[in-house]
Amino acid sequence: MGARTLSAAIEAGHCLKDTTAIRATGVVVALASEAEALIARSAQPERLTPLADGAALWLSGMGPAAAQRAARGLADAGAKALAVFGVAGALDARLRNGTLFCPERIVDESGDDYMTDPRWRARLLQRLATMQSLYTQGSLLSVQTPLLTSSAKTGAYRDHAALAVDMESAAVAAVARERGLPFVCLRAIVDEVADAVPIALHDSVDAWGNPRPLGLIAALCRHPSLLADLPRLYSRMQRATHALRAAAEATGPTLGWSPLTMHFVLPPMRQHVNGEHSDVPAPSFW
């Protein structure tokens, strides 16, 4: 890392030992619960947190602006590849709560699209081949604001033909393109197409997904019926984060990234969706 880049990284909020530790994948996570799938100790918001094998994560908070800052911070600190890891909402009924989704491309609301790196994605999917619920085809939509109702998700599917939605992936993919870095995305579905997230409950958590106790109490006092939604939302998040932990164990902290160029044809990958199995041809590299 050059002196100018290292200086910029330090000014952005990294500590020196963190910046020298990153030699592999920089992973952007928006929520604290997503970070916990990758690291046992607590990750500090808006800071680079070293992982094993030369990787690092950045707990960005929700939204594209936060994700862009995280991706640039990781790239400035020496990341050789960028990834987004965490939960997403389903736009297609085939993607159920707890399903892992590794999209082929990312699209945004303005029509820009970003292909994920085919070699890295193939390695990642090989390591995920034993997962019980994994979807490997199609695109993911990145939006500026969350889609909290079934009608909003149905409309997004109609307009963009994407299978799932988040708020961070396009921003990170744009930084990867800008810096010439490979990019992949791995998401676990938290809310299904028919699920609604009450706006009052959404507003009672902070940017990193942590409850605001006073805000939550106030929301429940104003809308006591929201109490019935809490067990469902908790169960959905628990199942999604369980899938993320299983994926992290299978792929390692680099999410399957390797600096070595692949010079062989990968075998077909097994796709598992709702108990059904199908072979997905893997790309060949030569």
Secondary structure as the mmCIF struct_conf table of DSSP 4:
data_model
#
loop_
_struct_conf.conf_type_id
_struct_conf.id
_struct_conf.beg_label_comp_id
_struct_conf.beg_label_asym_id
_struct_conf.beg_label_seq_id
_struct_conf.end_label_comp_id
_struct_conf.end_label_asym_id
_struct_conf.end_label_seq_id
HELX_RH_AL_P HELX_RH_AL_P1 ALA A 3 GLU A 11
TURN_TY1_P TURN_TY1_P1 ALA A 12 GLY A 13
HELX_RH_AL_P HELX_RH_AL_P2 LEU A 16 ALA A 21
BEND BEND1 ALA A 24 ALA A 24
STRN STRN1 THR A 25 VAL A 29
BEND BEND2 LEU A 31 LEU A 31
HELX_RH_AL_P HELX_RH_AL_P3 ALA A 32 ALA A 35
TURN_TY1_P TURN_TY1_P2 GLU A 36 LEU A 38
BEND BEND3 ALA A 40 ARG A 41
HELX_LH_PP_P HELX_LH_PP_P1 SER A 42 GLN A 44
STRN STRN2 PRO A 45 PRO A 45
TURN_TY1_P TURN_TY1_P3 GLU A 46 GLU A 46
BEND BEND4 ARG A 47 ARG A 47
STRN STRN3 LEU A 48 PRO A 50
HELX_RH_3T_P HELX_RH_3T_P1 ALA A 52 GLY A 54
STRN STRN4 ALA A 56 LEU A 59
BEND BEND5 MET A 62 GLY A 63
HELX_RH_AL_P HELX_RH_AL_P4 PRO A 64 ASP A 76
TURN_TY1_P TURN_TY1_P4 ALA A 77 GLY A 78
BEND BEND6 LYS A 80 LYS A 80
STRN STRN5 ALA A 81 ALA A 90
BEND BEND7 LEU A 91 ASP A 92
TURN_TY1_P TURN_TY1_P5 ALA A 93 ARG A 94
BEND BEND8 LEU A 95 LEU A 95
TURN_TY1_P TURN_TY1_P6 ASN A 97 GLY A 98
STRN STRN6 LEU A 100 PHE A 101
BEND BEND9 GLU A 104 GLU A 104
STRN STRN7 ARG A 105 ASP A 108
TURN_TY1_P TURN_TY1_P7 GLU A 109 SER A 110
BEND BEND10 GLY A 111 GLY A 111
STRN STRN8 ASP A 113 MET A 115
HELX_LH_PP_P HELX_LH_PP_P2 THR A 116 ASP A 117
HELX_RH_AL_P HELX_RH_AL_P5 PRO A 118 ARG A 127
TURN_TY1_P TURN_TY1_P8 LEU A 128 THR A 130
BEND BEND11 GLN A 132 SER A 133
STRN STRN9 LEU A 134 TYR A 135
BEND BEND12 GLN A 137 GLY A 138
STRN STRN10 SER A 139 SER A 142
BEND BEND13 GLN A 144 THR A 145
BEND BEND14 THR A 149 THR A 149
HELX_RH_AL_P HELX_RH_AL_P6 SER A 150 HIS A 160
BEND BEND15 LEU A 163 LEU A 163
STRN STRN11 ALA A 164 ASP A 166
BEND BEND16 MET A 167 GLU A 168
HELX_RH_AL_P HELX_RH_AL_P7 SER A 169 ARG A 179
TURN_TY1_P TURN_TY1_P9 GLY A 180 GLY A 180
STRN STRN12 PHE A 183 ASP A 191
TURN_TY1_P TURN_TY1_P10 VAL A 193 ALA A 194
HELX_RH_AL_P HELX_RH_AL_P8 ILE A 199 HIS A 202
TURN_TY1_P TURN_TY1_P11 ASP A 203 SER A 204
STRN STRN13 VAL A 205 VAL A 205
TURN_TY1_P TURN_TY1_P12 ALA A 207 TRP A 208
BEND BEND17 GLY A 209 GLY A 209
STRN STRN14 PRO A 211 PRO A 211
HELX_RH_AL_P HELX_RH_AL_P9 PRO A 213 ARG A 222
HELX_RH_3T_P HELX_RH_3T_P2 PRO A 224 ASP A 229
HELX_RH_AL_P HELX_RH_AL_P10 LEU A 230 THR A 251
TURN_TY1_P TURN_TY1_P13 GLY A 252 GLY A 256
BEND BEND18 PRO A 259 LEU A 260
HELX_LH_PP_P HELX_LH_PP_P3 THR A 261 MET A 262
BEND BEND19 PHE A 264 PHE A 264
STRN STRN15 VAL A 265 VAL A 265
HELX_LH_PP_P HELX_LH_PP_P4 LEU A 266 PRO A 268
STRN STRN16 MET A 269 VAL A 273
TURN_TY1_P TURN_TY1_P14 ASN A 274 GLY A 275
STRN STRN17 GLU A 276 VAL A 280
HELX_LH_PP_P HELX_LH_PP_P5 PRO A 281 PRO A 283
STRN STRN18 SER A 284 SER A 284
#
